[in-house]
């Protein structure tokens, strides 16, 4: 694919390097000349051109460079030298602006090593460029009246996510729970109107993190808080599958058989993993589904079914009492969900809970693959669900610059 020139430039020639086959495009600026001296403000005069090479986005995996025929000036007042400036070229990094943006965008799904190979450069140099581009300090927005806190998996680890629950927009993704607690404490000390409602992930609901008491201490203006029903249901499903797997392991040991053999001996209707997959699919496709109630009903059905005569026959005794198939304790999972159900936030005047919880679940399941950098994955998630550009996230300009980034 033919390269396209940076904006506000005119292509003079396109050649290939005999050494490595890299595409080299020679351009000149098409912007009006700025004849003011940057040192004294006096008039400066053209004093020849210098060719300066800048790295650009690779063309179909072939390295690309832009040779800018840059105008050189000499001031008629102070006699000091200066050079032409252009927004398409990084001032101190010898790469185009769009190359820096390309590196930030592609790093979300590609390792630095593979990206550097595509660009034909040293991985350490590319890594330094990436961190220089994303090092801008985050601007602290005003805290929302309704705050949602969830866990998402980025770069191989669960990370706390802060979102505006009323607007269904990610505010930020933090690297750790320690950073989360520091962030929430700063929100609580803010002079602006504080958070009135918090919807929290049950996995973060511990005394030292986001229990109701701890949240009240961190945010004095908090009126109410509750557990996200989707996270409660997912916890219930995880416990259900854990109980089932523990039962499979116990039966296999008592009967001297493999776990796969025991699993085949049990009717598919009692397979907790299959039930969990079916329920998750149902909630994803039905915006009116109540995951918490679905899990409660399914667990109670399992607990009852495992006690009927048909199932009792399947749990027939062996040659000794120790070989009797134990009954899975599914009721304990139902009791756990029932005990926490009252903490699910029932309503809040500024939040459509069904819509917000559906949106949070979509964010949780939006996997950013092949990224080994938390910073890059965070930027990609913010660009997708943030609703606006965040600090350190500089989206690719939609002017067709990236036409040759294949």
N, C-alpha and C positions, 0 to 999 in steps of 0.2 A: 504494500500500500504506500502511495506517495506521501511524503511528509507534508505537513502544513506549517506555514510560518507562524511565529508568535504574533499576537495581535499588534496592530500598528507598526508592522514592519513590511518591507518589500523584499522578496527573494531575488537574489542576484544570480546564484548558481547552486546546483546540487551535485555533489560528487561522492565517491566512496573512497575510504582509506585503503591503500594497497596493503597496509600491514595487517589490519584485522577486519576489513570489510565494513567498518562503521560508516553510517550515512552522515555526511557533513553538508549542512545547508548554510550558505553565506547570505546574510541579510543586512539591510540598512534600515534605520528608523524612518518611518513616514510621518512622525510627529513634527510639528513646527519647532524650529530651532529656538532654544532659550539662550539669549545673548547676555543675560545678567550674570555677572561674576558671583559665584557662591561665597567668595571671601570678602569682597568689599562692596558688591552691588553695582560696580561699574560695568561698562560695556566690554565684552570680550569678543575676540575675533577667531575665526576658524584657523587652525594651525595643523592641518593634516589629519589623516585618519589612522587609527590603529586597529588591527584585527585581534579581537579578544574571543577566545573559545569558551563556550558554556555548554555544560552537559544538558541534554534534553531527553524527553520521554522516548524509550526505544521504539523502533518501528518493526513490528512482527518479530520481536525478540532479537533484533539487531540493534546494537548501540547507536545512539544518534547524538550529534553535536551541532550546535549553532555557532557559526563564526559571525560575530557581530562587527561590522565595519563601523567602529565607534569613533565619533568625531572628537578630536582633541582641540582645546581652545587655549588662548593666551590673553590675559586681561590687558587692555590698553592703559588702565589706570595704575594697577598695582603690580603688573607684569607677572602675576602668579599663574601657574598652569591649572587647568581643570578639565574634566571629561564630561561628555554627554551622559545623561541619566535616562533610564527607560524602565517603566514599571513591569515590563515582561521579563526583566533579568534581575536576579538576586544581586544585591549590591556587593556583598563580600564573600559569596560562596561559589562563584563561578558555575552556576547552574541556572536554568530558567525558572521563573516563578511556577510554571505549570509542572516542572519536574518535581519541585519540593512538594506540591500538592498531590502529585501522583504517588510519591513515596508514602505520604501519610495515609492516603486512601488504600493503597494496595497492601500496606503492612498489616491491615486488619485480617487478611486471609492468606498471607504469604510470609514466609520467614525472611529475615533480613538477608540471609545467605543466598536464597533463591532469587530474591529481588535484585540483589547486587549482581548476580550472574546475568540476569536479563539486561541490566543496565550497563554491564561491562565495567564494573568498578569494584574497589575494595569494600568488603562488607563492613569494616570498621568505619570507613568514611561515610557510608550510607547510614549506619546506625547513629553516628554523631549528627548527621543532617536531620534525621527523624526526631531525635531528642531536642535538638535546637528549635525545630519547628513546633514542637508540642510543649515547650517549657514555659509558655506564657502563664502567669498566675491566673487561677480561676476567679472570675468575678462572682461575688456572692449575691445571688438574687434575693429579693424579699421572700421570706418564708410563706408558703401557701397556707390558707386557712385549714385545708384538709390535706394531710400528708399521708402518703402510702409508703411503707417500707417493706421491701421484698428482697429475696435472695435470687441472684442470677449467676450462672456459671460463665466466667470469662477467663480465658487463658488457663483452663484446667482447674480453677478453684472457685468456690462460691463467693460472691461479692455482694455487699449490701447496696441496694438501689433505693434512691429517694425519688419520689414522683409526686406531682401535683394530682391528687385524687379527683379533684373536680374537673380539671382540664385534660386528664389522661395524657400527661406529658412528663417524661423523665427530667428531673432536675439535675441529678448527678449520679454517677456510679463510683463507689469508693473502694479502695484496695483492701480494706480489712475492717473488722468490727471495732478495733481500737480507733480507727479514723472515723468510723460512724459515730461513736460516742462523743468524740471531740467535736464533730460537726453539729450534733444535736445540742450539745451544751452551748455552743456558740449561737445556735438558733434561739435557745431559751433566754440568752442574755441580750438578744437584739432589741433595739429601741423601737423597731417597727412593730405593728400588731402581730402577735405571735400565732402559733399553730393552735387551733381550737379542737381539731379532731385528728386522730392517728389510726390508720388501718395497718396492722403489722402482721408480718409473717410469723407463724407459730414456731418456726425453727429458731427465731431470735427471741422468743418469749421466755427468758430466763431471768432470775433475780438480778444478776449483775448486768444484764443488757436491757431488754425492752419489756419488762413486766409493767403492769399498770402503775404500781407504786414508783418504780424507777422513772417512768416517763413523766409522772407528775412532778417528781423532784427536778427533772431536767427542764421541763416546760411549765412554769407556774400558771400560764394562761390556758392550759389544756382543760377542755370541758368533758371530753369523752374519748375513749379508745376502745378498739376491738380487734379481734383476730380475723384475718382474711379467711373466709369459709373454704376457699379453694385450697389454701395451704393446710388447713385442718383436715380436709378430705384426703389430700395427698399423704399427710402423716398417717391417717387411718389406713389408707391402702398399703403404705410401707409396713406398718405394724401387722396388717393382715397377711401380707406375703411373708413376712418374717416368721409369724406363727406357723404358717403353712409349711415353709421350708424346714423349720425346726421339727415339725411333726413328721415330715418325709424322712428326715435324717434319723429320727428316733425309731420309726418303724423299720427302716432299712437295716439299722443296727440290730434290732430285736429279731428280725426275720432272717438275717444273714443274706440279704439280697441287695442289689444295687438301687440307688435312688431312682434312676430312670425306670427300673422295673416296677418299683412301688408306685411311681407316678402314673404309669400305664394301667395299674390295677385299679386306680380310682377313676370313677366316671368324670369326664371333662367338666361336668356341671359343678364339681367341687374344687376345681383348679383355681386357687386364689389368684395366680398370676394372670390367667385368662380373664377372670372377673375384673381385675384391676385394669387390664388393657381395654376391655369392653366399656367399662365405666368412664375411663379417661376419654375414649373416642366419643362417647355419648355426650359428655359435657362440652367437648370441643365443637360439636355440631349442633348443639341445642342451647341457644342463649338463655332459655328460660329454665334450664335444668338446675336443680339444687344439689350440688355435689355432696354436701354434708348429709342430707337426708337419704340420698341414694346409697351412700356408704353404710349408714346406719341400718337401712332396711336390708341391704345385701348381707351384712354381717349377721344380723339377727336371723335371717333365713338360713344362712350356713349353720349357725349354732343349733337351730332347730332341726335341720335336715340331718346333721351328723348324729342326732339322737334317735332317728326313726328306726323301725325294725330292719328295713332294707340295708341301711348303713351299718347297723349292729351286726348283721350277718357278714358284712365285709370286714368288720373288726373282730372276726371270730378268734377264739382263743387258740393258742398253740399248744405245745406239749407241756408248757409250764406257765404259771401266771405272769412271769416276766415277759413272755412273748405275746401277751395280749396287745392288740393295737390300741394305743391310747387315743382318747378323744381330744381333738384340737381345741384349745381354749379360745375360740373366736369371740366368746361373750366378753372376754376381758377387753378386746379391742372396741367393741360396741360401748362398753362402760366408759372407756377412756374418751371416746368421742362425745358421749352424752354428758360427761363431767365438764368438758370444755365448751360445749355448745352454747352455754349462756354467755360466753365471752365473745361470740360472734356479734359484731356490730349490727344492730337491728335496722337502724335508719340514721340518716343525718341529712339535715335540710339542704346542704349544698352538694351532695354526692348522690349520683345514680349508682348504687352499690353493684347491681347486676352488671351494668356496663363497665364499671371500674374493675371489678374482679375478673371479668372476661378479658379486659385489656391487659391486666397484670399477668394473667396466665399466658397470653400471647407473647408478651415480652419474655417471660421465663423460658418459653420453648423456642425462642428465636436464637438458634445456635449459630455462632460465628466460628466457622470451621478453620482449622489449620493456622490459627493465630497463636504465636508463642509470646506475644507482647500484650500485657494488660492494657497499656496506654493506647495501643492501636485498636484493640477490641472495644475499649471504652468509647473511643471516638466514633467507631462505626455504629455502636448501639445508640449513642446520642444523636448521630446524624439520622438514624432510622426512626427513633421514637421520641427525640427531644423536642421536636416542633420548632426549633430554632438553632442556629449555630452556637456552639458552646466555646468557651475559652480553650485554645489549643486545637480546636477542630475547625479547619479551614476548608470547606467543601470545594470540590472542583467546579470551576465556573462553567455554566452550561452554554458555552459559546461555540462548541464544536472543537475545542482544543484537543480533546481526548480521542479524536477520530482515529488516530494511529497508534493506540495503546494496546493493541492486541498482543 
